[in-house]
């Protein structure tokens, strides 16, 4: 398992790191749930219809619980929660949900564990290495 990286130059003149190069991941495309089902679940003998039904039910339950204000924890995957973004006001009495609430977003915190005391190793990153993007090497 490896992610592909390349270097990107910071061109923001007001930044203290202007002109420096930073590693960025390069997407290798998109994979749908159907693709992943074929590669893993169906190869293990699960029925496609049953898998689609379970995932659909999970999606619905996730939306219901999030919209009820719960944080949803899926073990070994992570935590989902809704949060809001808003414009600021000078006094609490001035705040209007309709006028100042700008959007509701879903936050995701991947499951993980501490390694070496301080660093967190996320389960979805365990065992992943980095390689240069094809055709790119500094």
N, C-alpha and C positions, 0 to 999 in steps of 0.2 A: 504494500500500500504506500503510494507516494503522491504528494501534491506537487504541482509544477509551479515554479516561481520564475520571476524575471525582476530586474531592477527598474524602478521608475524614479525619475528625477523630480524633486519638489520644485515647482515653478512659481510658488506663491511668494512674491517679493516681500510681503510683510511678515513672513514666517522666520523664526530664528534658525530654522534648518533649511533655508532657501539654498538651492543648488546641490544639496546632498541627495544621495541615492538611497532608496529604501526598497526592501524586498516586498513584492506583491504577489499574491496567488493568481494563477491564470486558470479560469474555469475550463474544463474539458468538455463542457456541454451540460445538458440537463438529462436527468433520469426521472421517469415517471414512476408512480407507485406500481403501475402495471408492469413496467420493465423489472422492477425489483421483485415483484411477485413471481415473475417467470424465472428469474435467476435463483431465487432462494426457496420460497415457499412451495412452488409447484414442483421444483426439483426434489423436494422432500416428501411429495405425495399428498399435499393438501389440495383440496378442491378449490378452483378459482372463484366460483360463486360464493362459497363460504367465506373465503378470505375477503372478498369485496364487501360482503355483508358486514363482517366484523369491523373492517376499517371504516365503513360508512357509519355504523352505529357509534364507533369511537369518536368520529368527527362530530356527530350530533351531540353526544354526551359532553364532549369537550366544550363546545360552544355554549351549551346550556349552563354548565357549571361555571364557566368563565363569566358569562353574562349575569350570573347570580352573585358574582363577587368572590368566588373561590379561586385559590391557587390550585392548579391541577398538577399533581406530581405523578409522572410515569417513571417507575423505578428503572434505573440503568439508562434512561434517556434524558430526563430533565424535568424542569418545572416551567409551566406556562402560567402567565398572569396578564391581566389587562391593566393598562395604565393610561392616564390621560395627559394631554399636552394642552396648555392654555396660555392666554395672554395674561400679563401681570396687571394688577390694579393697585392703586395707592391705599385704598381702604376696603376691608372685607365687605362692607355694605354695597360697594359699587359692583361687586362681582355678579355676573349673570351667566348661567350655564349656556344659554343660547348664544349670547354675544361673545363670551370670552373663552369658552371651551373650543379649542381648534380641532382636536381629533382624539380618537381612542385608538390605541395601538396594542398589539399583543407582544409581550416580552417573553423571551425564552432564555432560560439559564440551564445549560447542559449539566448533566450529572457528572460528578467527578470526585476525586479524593486528593488529599494533600500528599505531596512527595517531597521529602527532604525538609519538612517543616513549614516552608513558606509557599512553594509553588503548588498550583493546582493542576492536576492532570485530568482533563475531561475524558470521559469514557469514549466519546466518539473520536478522540484524537489519539488514543492509545495505540501504539504500534505504527503510526504514520510517520513517514520521513519526507524530506523535501529534495527535489531534483530540479535541475535547470529545465526551463521550457525548451522544447525542441527548437533548434536553430538559434538559441540564445545562450551565450556564455560570455561573461565580461572579460 
